[in-house]
Structures are given as C-alpha cells and as structure tokens.
Amino acid sequence: MEWYYVDAGERAGPVDTPGLHALIDAGTVTAATLVWCAKLPDWQPLADVGALLDDGAYDAPARRAICVECGGAFPGDQVIHFSNAVVCSACKPIFFQRIRQGSPTGLAPRYAGFMPRFFAKILDGLVAAAVQMALTTLLFFVAGASSSGIAFEAGSSLMGMVVGFAYTTWFLGRFGATPGKMALGLRVVGVGTVKIGYGRALLRTIAEIISSFILMIGYLMVIYDDERRALHDRLCNTRVVYTN
C-alpha cells in the first residue's frame, strides 16, 4: 500500500507501509501528521488510521502504536487502547484526566473563537502602536525640522504600515504567534498543526487586509466556521489554535 503524508505543509511520498513505519520511528511522521492512502476518503491524522497500518507488510516485532498524546511510537505491549485512541503508559494519567475534565484529548487541536482572537488583536494593536509612536518620535527629531508637515505625515503613515506588516509577519514566522496571541495562549498553524514559515506568514498578513476591507466580514466568519477560520485563514489554509 502506498502512503502520502504532510511534511512542512507540503505533500510527501509515496512510501510503502514499512517505509511509513520507518518515518514514524525516526519521528518524521507523528500522530498529528496528516496521511492518505487509497483506502481513505480524505487526509486524516495518523492517530486515526492505525488499523490500516497493520496490513501484514512488515515484521510483527517492528510494529509501533502511535500515542495520541505525545505522538511517540511504541511497541504494542507498551500502550493501552481506549475507544479509538492509543495511549502510552507515560501519557495515561493526563489522557484520563482530560476525559474526566471533558477536555479535548490527544493531539486534536482546540480552535480559538472570535473573542480571544479579538482581544489578542487589541493587544497587538497596542504593542504595534507603541512601536510606531517611538519610531515616529525618532523620525520627528531626525527629519522633522527640515520636512514639511505633509511629508512628515506621509512618512509617519508609511512607517505605520511597515511596522504593522513587519510586526505580524516576523512574529508569526518566527514563533507562530504575535505577542497578543502568545498572551492568550494562541498559535497560528498550517495543515495538521504544522508551523507556518515566514512566506505564509507574509501572505496571511496581506490576506488579512481583505478581511478588513469587506466591512470586517472576513473576521466575523470565525463565528460560523467549523474550524473558527477567518477569511484570511481560509485563503492561506491556516488555523488559530490554543497551545494547551
């Protein structure tokens, strides 16, 4: 059987079943990695397709079960099965604690709704405004005396746009979250919760302008979307999730 998997946001493969198990053992493919084969109707996390891996195409001692909590690969005698989930012995306490608390278990992401994203945006606006004010003050002392009022205003506005783009793009590309999102425990991820790079971070920042231009409807889509995606998330195939 041939398998395809998502690596750094891109489709990789095909590999056969023993090859996929080798990737699992190497840590390249984890429980959260999206995989697909001809027997699946759509891409699914590896943790959800464990039965299809047991096709007799590899030696029994090499078989590994994927823990839905830590994503590690373990021999069958070192895991427990609960419903459709596989959990290693080390993760068993936290797994059942999540069940008792009614919290999502395993590596399934929790999508952030409108209000936490709204407050994160306010915090980011305050931070970006403080940076812009500091740079505008510096611009005033350096060139204000010799510049006309119109030129100064134009330079200040341009600086504000540059700061906004650089602020969002750098933090998303470097950390996967802006300071506002970090403060609220949020992170921007790609397919299969993979980290987005600077390129997609820049595209998402540009796409966010579209969400703003259409009467903020692009932002309000978060309320109705199953995965709480705004328009710019849909355009760039990203999601905003909780980090814990």
JOTAKA-V602417 format. One record per backbone hydrogen bond with DSSP energy under -1.0 kcal/mol. NH is the residue of the N-H (numbers start at 1). CO is the residue of the C=O. If there is no record, write none. Layout:
nh:NH co:CO
nh:NH co:CO
This chain:
nh:3 co:15
nh:4 co:36
nh:5 co:12
nh:6 co:34
nh:7 co:10
nh:10 co:7
nh:12 co:5
nh:15 co:3
nh:20 co:16
nh:21 co:17
nh:22 co:18
nh:23 co:19
nh:24 co:20
nh:25 co:21
nh:26 co:22
nh:27 co:24
nh:28 co:23
nh:29 co:23
nh:33 co:30
nh:35 co:44
nh:36 co:4
nh:40 co:37
nh:44 co:35
nh:46 co:33
nh:47 co:31
nh:48 co:45
nh:49 co:46
nh:55 co:53
nh:62 co:59
nh:63 co:60
nh:65 co:74
nh:67 co:72
nh:68 co:86
nh:71 co:67
nh:74 co:65
nh:78 co:75
nh:79 co:76
nh:80 co:87
nh:82 co:85
nh:85 co:82
nh:87 co:80
nh:89 co:78
nh:95 co:91
nh:96 co:92
nh:97 co:93
nh:98 co:94
nh:99 co:95
nh:100 co:96
nh:101 co:97
nh:103 co:98
nh:108 co:105
nh:112 co:240
nh:117 co:113
nh:118 co:114
nh:119 co:115
nh:120 co:116
nh:121 co:117
nh:122 co:118
nh:123 co:119
nh:124 co:120
nh:125 co:121
nh:126 co:122
nh:127 co:123
nh:128 co:124
nh:129 co:125
nh:130 co:126
nh:131 co:127
nh:132 co:128
nh:133 co:129
nh:134 co:130
nh:135 co:131
nh:136 co:132
nh:137 co:133
nh:138 co:134
nh:139 co:135
nh:140 co:136
nh:141 co:137
nh:142 co:138
nh:143 co:139
nh:144 co:140
nh:152 co:148
nh:153 co:149
nh:154 co:150
nh:155 co:151
nh:156 co:152
nh:157 co:153
nh:158 co:154
nh:159 co:155
nh:160 co:156
nh:161 co:157
nh:162 co:158
nh:163 co:159
nh:164 co:160
nh:165 co:161
nh:166 co:162
nh:167 co:163
nh:168 co:164
nh:169 co:165
nh:170 co:166
nh:171 co:167
nh:172 co:168
nh:173 co:169
nh:174 co:170
nh:175 co:171
nh:177 co:171
nh:182 co:178
nh:183 co:179
nh:185 co:182
nh:186 co:181
nh:187 co:241
nh:188 co:176
nh:189 co:239
nh:190 co:194
nh:193 co:190
nh:194 co:191
nh:201 co:197
nh:202 co:198
nh:203 co:199
nh:204 co:200
nh:205 co:201
nh:206 co:202
nh:207 co:203
nh:208 co:204
nh:209 co:206
nh:211 co:207
nh:212 co:208
nh:213 co:209
nh:214 co:210
nh:215 co:213
nh:217 co:214
nh:220 co:216
nh:221 co:217
nh:222 co:219
nh:223 co:220
nh:225 co:221
nh:228 co:225
nh:231 co:218
nh:234 co:230
nh:235 co:231
nh:236 co:232
nh:238 co:233
nh:239 co:189
nh:241 co:187
nh:242 co:110
nh:243 co:185
